[in-house]
Amino acid sequence: MKIYLGADHGGYKLKEKIKTWLTEWGFEFDDLGAHNLVEGDDYPDYAFPVAKKVASQPDSFGILACRSGQGECVAANKVKGVRAAVAWSQESAQSARHDDDVNVLCLAADHVGMAEQKQIIRVFLSTPFGAEERFKRRIEKIKQFESNSQ
């Protein structure tokens, strides 16, 4: 499993910490930026490259961080094949993976503490898609919509 990381200035410090955690846990990852703290940079510049990588590699995940998680989530969801969600708790991360097969996790650096962020990521990466019929049916409807509206 490959993990792609991205963050603007608001999530930069969290992204750097995530790299440490992923290394400790033995995950392979690529940091797609920001590679330096640049105040005022724009989250789409990081969300789009991460989302494109995830969409092109079905067994990969993305993790994005900004101040609220919302902007990067909106941007990532514009890429066909990406299902991004903001997780603010371990339960929301588990539900996103299990029920919705989310492949890009978006984190709110300003609203969730580091210890909880670490647990959110751990739960997200360890939770499989539930693959129950109702979940598969819903994901298929999203894929159909994407195919018909692009």
Secondary structure, DSSP 8 states (H G I E B T S, - for coil): -EEEEEE-TTTHHHHHHHHHHHHHHT-EEEE-S-SS--TT--THHHHHHHHHHHHH-TT-EEEEEESSSHHHHHHHTTSTT--EEE--SHHHHHHHHHHH---EEEEETTTS-HHHHHHHHHHHHH------HHHHHHHHHHHHHHHHH-
